[in-house]
Amino acid sequence: MIAVVGGLAAATAIGVAAAFSVTALTADAAGPSVQDSAATPAASATPAAAASASPSPKPVGGCARPAGPAPVVKVTEVKLGTRVAGHGREGDTEPLPMAIAADPAGGSWLAWLGTDDKVYLGRLDCDDRLVGRPTSFTGIDLQDVHADSTGGVLLLTRRGDCGGGRLCGGSSSPCRTMYMIRFDDTGRQVWERQVTNLTGGRRGYDDGARFVWWYQHHGRLATDGRNYAAYFGVAITVRNGDCVDIHEGDRMQVVDAKGNLVPGHRDSFAVGCSHSWTTRVVWDPRTSRFVMVCATDNGCRIAQPDPYRTVAAGACDGTLFGGDLVLARTKGYWTAWSQGGQVRLEHFTTGRSDTTVRTSARSGHPHLVAYGAGRMLLAWASGSAIAAQVYDSGNGRTVGAKFTIGVKDHDYQAFKPYPDGSAAYPATGGSGTSIRIARVLPLSG
């Protein structure tokens, strides 16, 4: 058994504080009730039972968030009424506590991992206030959430079956499955689809199995407006005589609007990078392709998978970490990554980077997100808060001064872009039953 995890590097406290405010918001004084949309795991797309409670209200119109000449940060405390899994150790083998997605109407879908083997989903309005009743789904690890005009998709992990096979060496670990859950605009399940390949006839310790094991297994979602793509770390079972070896790589699967796997999709694959961590994916409407990058110890680099193409050369010293992936302003992409605590931005189109920006950020775990037209936001842990800097997504130059986002960072959680030009990040709240939404309001001009 082989596993590779990115190392940690200390971040230095830098940044100029931007204006920010904190408000405490909840659906009602007692906390919202929860609708349970859990479904039995299955290998095929499965419709949900009819809703048994009143649907959540739909947002009306767009969000009129004010734009300004410099970034302004608004932090909102959202009281959930259910407990949230703690940050704990922020390794790439640990559960992800929370994720957020932009609703095209301007609001959000907020997902969080409970302490009861459930993933919860709630809707936020334009002021990042929880509206309606959260729903819940069976799940032991949250990966990502993405939204569209009629609902969205959750990516989460469920329990699986290792079967009766025997490992060639090492100790056993639970075998798990990865699922996409389609939800409607009330948060209720429409269908579910397993994107690993365990079935009644193939279990985790069977030759050819692709499942989720203990090591790097985080994943991300992207959509082309109709189909959804999931790109995630995966376990690879290979027979070796009368026993099996378990290796680690990554997997990309595309699911259509009805919950069916899209066979032979030109961007999907059973295994791409190996060994792999920090899998990132984005849809590029200019080329009509899903684009991906990984960090891998195959050549110790940031790479594009299937086939391997080097984006940036690194080193296998335990500090190689891939940040996020965004569209460049005109052609190509930007990805943030870190080596030895030095954060870099790389611009590439296909394969090797043509522009490298060595930023002033010292961190082992950078975040990158599109931030309005022609800009992107780089963020990283800085003491007990997050430091941030805006960059031009055309030439990679800084825009304005560094500023501070007054919430706690998590190495593996993501900022998400919004149609109004803002960006939002979910962070640990003031209690075990709340989450703080840090929103960087839009820039004018």
C-alpha positions as CSV (number, residue, x, y, z in Angstrom):
1,M,0.0,0.0,0.0
2,I,1.4,3.4,-0.9
3,A,0.0,6.8,0.0
4,V,1.4,10.2,-0.5
5,V,0.1,13.3,1.3
6,G,1.2,16.9,1.0
7,G,3.2,18.3,3.8
8,L,2.4,21.3,5.9
9,A,4.3,24.6,6.0
10,A,4.0,27.4,8.4
11,A,2.4,30.7,7.2
12,T,3.6,34.1,8.1
13,A,1.2,36.7,9.3
14,I,0.9,39.4,6.6
15,G,-1.7,41.6,5.1
16,V,-3.5,44.8,5.5
17,A,-7.0,44.6,7.2
18,A,-9.9,45.3,5.0
19,A,-13.2,46.6,6.4
20,F,-15.4,43.7,7.7
21,S,-18.5,43.2,9.8
22,V,-19.9,40.3,11.6
23,T,-23.6,39.5,12.0
24,A,-25.3,36.5,13.7
25,L,-28.1,35.0,11.5
26,T,-30.4,32.1,11.9
27,A,-33.7,30.8,10.5
28,D,-35.5,31.1,13.9
29,A,-34.7,31.4,17.5
30,A,-34.7,27.7,18.2
31,G,-32.7,26.8,15.1
32,P,-34.0,25.4,11.9
33,S,-35.5,21.9,11.7
34,V,-34.1,19.4,9.2
35,Q,-35.7,17.4,6.4
36,D,-34.0,14.0,6.0
37,S,-33.3,13.1,2.4
38,A,-31.1,10.1,3.1
39,A,-31.2,7.3,0.6
40,T,-29.9,3.8,0.5
41,P,-26.6,3.6,-1.4
42,A,-27.0,2.1,-4.8
43,A,-24.9,1.6,-7.9
44,S,-27.4,3.2,-10.2
45,A,-29.2,6.5,-10.4
46,T,-32.0,6.4,-7.8
47,P,-34.9,8.9,-7.5
48,A,-35.7,10.2,-4.0
49,A,-39.0,9.7,-2.2
50,A,-41.5,12.6,-2.3
51,A,-40.8,15.5,0.0
52,S,-42.7,15.3,3.3
53,A,-42.3,18.9,4.4
54,S,-42.8,22.4,3.0
55,P,-40.1,23.3,0.4
56,S,-37.6,26.1,1.1
57,P,-38.4,29.5,-0.5
58,K,-36.7,30.4,-3.7
59,P,-34.6,33.5,-3.9
60,V,-36.2,36.3,-6.0
61,G,-34.1,38.2,-8.4
62,G,-30.3,38.8,-8.2
63,C,-28.3,40.0,-5.2
64,A,-27.5,43.7,-5.2
65,R,-24.2,43.4,-3.3
66,P,-22.3,46.7,-3.3
67,A,-19.1,47.0,-5.3
68,G,-16.2,49.2,-4.2
69,P,-12.8,50.4,-5.3
70,A,-11.1,48.0,-2.8
71,P,-12.1,44.6,-1.4
72,V,-14.5,44.7,1.5
73,V,-15.1,41.6,3.6
74,K,-18.4,40.7,5.3
75,V,-18.4,37.9,7.8
76,T,-21.8,36.4,8.7
77,E,-22.4,33.9,11.5
78,V,-24.9,31.3,10.4
79,K,-26.6,29.3,13.2
80,L,-27.5,25.8,12.0
81,G,-29.2,24.0,14.8
82,T,-27.1,20.9,14.1
83,R,-23.5,20.1,15.1
84,V,-20.7,20.5,12.5
85,A,-17.7,18.2,12.3
86,G,-14.7,20.0,13.6
87,H,-11.7,21.0,11.6
88,G,-9.4,18.6,13.5
89,R,-6.3,17.8,11.7
90,E,-6.4,19.4,8.2
91,G,-4.7,16.6,6.4
92,D,-5.7,15.3,3.0
93,T,-7.0,12.1,4.6
94,E,-9.3,13.9,7.0
95,P,-13.0,14.7,6.5
96,L,-14.0,18.0,5.0
97,P,-16.3,20.0,7.3
98,M,-18.1,22.3,4.9
99,A,-18.4,23.6,1.4
100,I,-20.4,26.4,-0.4
101,A,-21.8,26.9,-3.9
102,A,-23.0,29.9,-5.7
103,D,-26.7,29.9,-6.8
104,P,-27.0,31.6,-10.3
105,A,-29.7,33.8,-8.7
106,G,-27.0,35.2,-6.3
107,G,-27.7,33.2,-3.1
108,S,-25.8,30.1,-2.0
109,W,-26.1,26.5,-1.1
110,L,-24.2,25.6,2.1
111,A,-23.2,22.0,2.8
112,W,-21.7,20.8,6.1
113,L,-20.7,17.4,7.6
114,G,-22.6,16.6,10.7
115,T,-21.3,14.5,13.6
116,D,-24.0,11.8,12.9
117,D,-22.9,10.3,9.5
118,K,-25.0,12.8,7.6
119,V,-24.2,15.6,5.2
120,Y,-26.5,18.6,5.6
121,L,-27.6,21.1,2.9
122,G,-29.1,24.6,3.5
123,R,-30.0,27.6,1.4
124,L,-28.6,31.1,2.0
125,D,-30.1,34.3,0.8
126,C,-28.4,37.3,-0.6
127,D,-27.3,38.4,2.9
128,D,-25.9,34.9,3.6
129,R,-28.9,34.1,6.0
130,L,-30.2,30.6,6.2
131,V,-33.7,30.3,4.8
132,G,-36.1,27.4,4.8
133,R,-35.3,24.0,6.3
134,P,-31.9,22.2,5.7
135,T,-32.1,18.7,4.3
136,S,-29.7,15.9,5.1
137,F,-28.2,12.9,3.2
138,T,-26.4,9.8,4.3
139,G,-22.7,10.5,4.1
140,I,-19.5,10.1,6.2
141,D,-17.4,12.7,4.3
142,L,-18.3,15.8,2.3
143,Q,-16.3,16.6,-0.8
144,D,-17.9,19.5,-2.7
145,V,-21.2,21.2,-3.7
146,H,-22.1,22.9,-6.9
147,A,-25.3,24.7,-7.9
148,D,-27.3,25.6,-11.0
149,S,-30.6,27.2,-11.8
150,T,-32.7,24.2,-10.7
151,G,-30.8,22.9,-7.8
152,G,-27.3,21.4,-7.8
153,V,-25.1,18.4,-6.9
154,L,-23.4,17.2,-3.8
155,L,-20.2,15.1,-3.9
156,L,-19.9,12.9,-0.8
157,T,-18.5,9.6,0.5
158,R,-20.5,6.7,1.8
159,R,-19.7,3.3,3.4
160,G,-18.8,0.4,1.1
161,D,-17.7,-3.2,1.4
162,C,-14.1,-4.5,1.2
163,G,-15.3,-8.1,0.7
164,G,-13.3,-11.2,1.5
165,G,-10.1,-10.6,-0.4
166,R,-6.7,-10.5,1.2
167,L,-4.1,-7.7,1.2
168,C,-0.6,-8.6,0.2
169,G,0.7,-6.4,3.0
170,G,-0.2,-3.7,5.5
171,S,-3.3,-3.3,7.6
172,S,-6.9,-3.2,6.4
173,S,-9.0,0.0,6.1
174,P,-12.7,0.6,5.5
175,C,-13.7,0.6,1.8
176,R,-15.9,3.5,0.8
177,T,-17.8,4.8,-2.2
178,M,-18.1,8.2,-3.8
179,Y,-21.5,9.5,-4.8
180,M,-23.0,12.4,-6.7
181,I,-26.4,13.5,-5.2
182,R,-28.6,15.6,-7.4
183,F,-30.9,18.0,-5.4
184,D,-33.7,20.2,-6.6
185,D,-34.3,23.9,-5.7
186,T,-35.9,22.9,-2.4
187,G,-32.8,20.8,-1.4
188,R,-34.6,17.5,-1.9
189,Q,-32.8,14.6,-3.6
190,V,-33.7,13.9,-7.3
191,W,-31.2,11.1,-8.0
192,E,-27.9,9.6,-6.8
193,R,-25.0,8.1,-8.8
194,Q,-22.0,6.2,-7.6
195,V,-18.8,7.4,-9.4
196,T,-16.6,4.7,-7.9
197,N,-17.3,1.2,-9.2
198,L,-18.2,-1.0,-6.2
199,T,-21.3,-3.2,-6.8
200,G,-22.7,-6.4,-5.5
201,G,-20.4,-8.3,-7.8
202,R,-17.3,-6.1,-7.2
203,R,-16.1,-5.2,-3.7
204,G,-13.1,-3.2,-2.6
205,Y,-10.5,-6.0,-2.4
206,D,-11.5,-7.4,-5.8
207,D,-9.2,-7.0,-8.7
208,G,-10.1,-3.9,-10.7
209,A,-12.0,-2.1,-7.9
210,R,-12.0,1.7,-7.8
211,F,-13.0,2.9,-4.4
212,V,-12.3,5.4,-1.6
213,W,-9.8,4.3,1.1
214,W,-8.1,6.1,4.0
215,Y,-5.6,8.1,2.0
216,Q,-6.1,11.2,-0.2
217,H,-9.7,11.1,-1.4
218,H,-10.9,14.7,-1.6
219,G,-12.7,15.7,-4.8
220,R,-14.2,18.6,-6.7
221,L,-17.1,19.2,-9.0
222,A,-17.6,21.2,-12.2
223,T,-20.4,21.4,-14.7
224,D,-20.8,22.3,-18.4
225,G,-24.4,23.4,-17.7
226,R,-25.9,20.0,-18.3
227,N,-23.4,17.3,-17.2
228,Y,-21.5,17.2,-13.9
229,A,-17.9,16.1,-13.6
230,A,-16.4,14.7,-10.4
231,Y,-12.6,14.5,-10.1
232,F,-11.3,12.9,-6.9
233,G,-8.7,10.7,-5.3
234,V,-9.3,6.9,-5.7
235,A,-8.0,3.6,-4.5
236,I,-6.8,1.1,-7.2
237,T,-7.0,-2.6,-6.4
238,V,-4.5,-4.8,-8.3
239,R,-4.3,-8.6,-8.0
240,N,-0.8,-9.9,-7.0
241,G,-1.0,-13.7,-7.0
242,D,-3.4,-14.8,-4.2
243,C,-3.6,-11.4,-2.7
244,V,-4.2,-7.8,-3.7
245,D,-2.2,-4.5,-3.6
246,I,-4.0,-1.2,-3.1
247,H,-2.5,1.8,-4.9
248,E,-3.6,5.4,-5.0
249,G,-4.5,7.6,-8.0
250,D,-7.3,9.8,-9.1
251,R,-10.5,9.3,-11.2
252,M,-12.8,11.6,-13.3
253,Q,-16.3,10.6,-14.1
254,V,-19.1,12.6,-15.9
255,V,-22.8,12.2,-15.1
256,D,-25.6,13.5,-17.2
257,A,-28.7,15.5,-16.2
258,K,-30.7,12.2,-15.5
259,G,-28.0,10.7,-13.3
260,N,-26.5,8.4,-15.8
261,L,-22.7,8.0,-16.3
262,V,-21.6,9.3,-19.7
263,P,-19.7,6.4,-21.2
264,G,-16.6,7.4,-23.2
265,H,-16.7,11.1,-22.3
266,R,-13.5,12.5,-23.9
267,D,-12.4,14.1,-20.6
268,S,-13.2,11.2,-18.2
269,F,-10.9,8.4,-17.1
270,A,-10.7,5.5,-14.7
271,V,-7.3,6.5,-13.4
272,G,-5.3,9.7,-14.3
273,C,-2.5,10.9,-12.0
274,S,-0.8,8.4,-9.6
275,H,0.0,8.9,-6.9
276,S,-2.3,12.0,-6.7
277,W,-3.5,14.7,-4.4
278,T,-5.3,18.0,-4.6
279,T,-7.4,17.2,-7.6
280,R,-8.9,20.3,-9.3
281,V,-11.3,20.7,-12.2
282,V,-12.9,23.5,-14.1
283,W,-15.2,23.7,-17.2
284,D,-13.9,25.9,-20.0
285,P,-16.7,27.1,-22.3
286,R,-14.2,28.5,-24.7
287,T,-12.8,25.0,-25.6
288,S,-15.8,23.0,-24.4
289,R,-13.6,20.8,-22.2
290,F,-13.3,19.9,-18.5
291,V,-9.7,20.8,-17.5
292,M,-7.9,19.3,-14.6
293,V,-4.7,19.5,-12.6
294,C,-3.3,17.4,-9.8
295,A,-0.2,17.3,-7.6
296,T,1.6,14.0,-8.1
297,D,4.8,12.2,-7.1
298,N,5.1,10.9,-10.7
299,G,7.9,13.3,-11.5
300,C,7.0,15.3,-8.4
301,R,5.0,18.0,-10.2
302,I,1.8,19.9,-10.8
303,A,0.4,18.1,-13.8
304,Q,-2.5,17.6,-16.2
305,P,-3.8,14.0,-16.1
306,D,-4.5,11.5,-18.9
307,P,-2.1,11.8,-20.5
308,Y,0.5,13.3,-18.1
309,R,1.6,16.8,-19.0
310,T,3.8,18.8,-16.7
311,V,2.5,22.2,-15.7
312,A,5.1,23.0,-13.1
313,A,8.1,21.0,-11.8
314,G,8.3,20.5,-8.1
315,A,10.1,18.2,-5.6
316,C,9.0,15.3,-3.5
317,D,10.0,16.8,-0.1
318,G,6.6,16.5,1.5
319,T,5.6,20.2,0.8
320,L,4.2,19.9,-2.8
321,F,0.6,21.2,-2.7
322,G,-1.8,22.1,-5.5
323,G,-4.1,25.0,-4.8
324,D,-7.0,25.8,-7.1
325,L,-7.6,26.2,-10.8
326,V,-9.4,29.1,-12.6
327,L,-9.9,30.4,-16.1
328,A,-7.4,33.0,-17.4
329,R,-9.0,36.2,-18.7
330,T,-8.4,35.4,-22.4
331,K,-6.8,32.0,-23.0
332,G,-5.6,29.3,-20.7
333,Y,-5.7,28.8,-17.0
334,W,-4.1,29.9,-13.7
335,T,-3.3,27.4,-10.9
336,A,-1.9,28.2,-7.5
337,W,0.5,25.8,-5.8
338,S,3.1,25.8,-3.1
339,Q,6.5,24.2,-2.6
340,G,8.6,24.7,0.6
341,G,6.1,27.3,1.8
342,Q,6.5,29.5,-1.3
343,V,3.2,30.2,-3.2
344,R,3.4,30.4,-6.9
345,L,0.9,31.2,-9.7
346,E,1.3,29.3,-13.0
347,H,-0.4,30.2,-16.3
348,F,-0.7,27.4,-18.8
349,T,-2.8,26.4,-21.8
350,T,-1.9,22.7,-22.4
351,G,0.9,21.3,-20.4
352,R,3.9,23.4,-19.3
353,S,3.4,26.8,-17.7
354,D,4.3,29.8,-19.9
355,T,4.2,32.3,-17.0
356,T,5.3,31.9,-13.3
357,V,4.4,34.4,-10.6
358,R,6.4,34.0,-7.4
359,T,4.0,35.6,-5.0
360,S,5.0,37.2,-1.6
361,A,2.7,34.6,0.2
362,R,4.5,32.2,2.5
363,S,2.1,29.2,3.0
364,G,1.8,25.5,2.4
365,H,-1.9,25.6,1.3
366,P,-3.0,28.5,-1.1
367,H,-6.5,29.0,-2.4
368,L,-7.4,30.6,-5.7
369,V,-10.8,31.8,-7.0
370,A,-12.2,33.8,-9.9
371,Y,-13.1,37.3,-8.6
372,G,-15.2,39.3,-11.0
373,A,-14.3,40.0,-14.6
374,G,-10.6,39.6,-15.4
375,R,-9.5,39.2,-11.7
376,M,-8.7,36.3,-9.3
377,L,-8.2,36.2,-5.6
378,L,-5.3,34.4,-4.0
379,A,-5.8,33.6,-0.3
380,W,-3.7,31.8,2.4
381,A,-3.6,31.2,6.1
382,S,-2.1,34.0,8.1
383,G,-2.1,33.4,11.8
384,S,-5.6,33.0,13.0
385,A,-7.1,34.6,9.9
386,I,-6.7,34.5,6.1
387,A,-4.5,36.9,4.0
388,A,-5.6,37.7,0.5
389,Q,-4.4,39.5,-2.6
390,V,-6.2,40.3,-5.9
391,Y,-4.5,39.5,-9.2
392,D,-5.2,40.3,-12.8
393,S,-6.2,37.0,-14.5
394,G,-4.7,38.2,-17.8
395,N,-1.1,39.2,-16.9
396,G,-0.8,37.9,-13.3
397,R,0.0,41.3,-11.8
398,T,-1.3,42.3,-8.4
399,V,-4.3,44.6,-8.1
400,G,-4.4,46.8,-5.0
401,A,-3.0,45.9,-1.6
402,K,-3.1,42.7,0.5
403,F,-6.0,42.5,2.9
404,T,-7.2,40.3,5.7
405,I,-10.3,38.0,5.8
406,G,-11.2,37.6,9.5
407,V,-12.0,33.8,9.7
408,K,-10.0,30.7,10.3
409,D,-8.5,29.0,7.3
410,H,-8.8,25.3,6.3
411,D,-6.2,23.8,4.0
412,Y,-8.6,21.9,1.8
413,Q,-11.8,24.0,1.7
414,A,-12.5,26.3,-1.3
415,F,-13.5,29.8,-2.0
416,K,-16.3,29.9,-4.6
417,P,-17.0,32.7,-7.2
418,Y,-20.4,34.4,-7.6
419,P,-22.1,35.9,-10.7
420,D,-22.0,39.4,-9.1
421,G,-18.2,39.3,-8.8
422,S,-18.0,38.5,-5.1
423,A,-16.4,35.4,-3.6
424,A,-17.4,33.4,-0.5
425,Y,-15.7,31.0,1.9
426,P,-17.2,28.8,4.6
427,A,-15.3,28.8,7.9
428,T,-15.6,27.4,11.4
429,G,-18.2,29.3,13.4
430,G,-18.2,30.7,16.9
431,S,-19.8,27.5,18.2
432,G,-20.1,23.8,17.2
433,T,-23.4,24.5,15.6
434,S,-22.6,27.5,13.4
435,I,-20.6,28.4,10.3
436,R,-19.1,31.7,9.4
437,I,-19.5,32.8,5.8
438,A,-16.7,35.2,4.7
439,R,-17.7,37.1,1.6
440,V,-15.4,39.4,-0.3
441,L,-17.7,41.9,-1.9
442,P,-17.2,42.8,-5.6
443,L,-14.7,45.3,-7.0
444,S,-16.0,48.2,-9.1
445,G,-14.4,49.0,-12.4
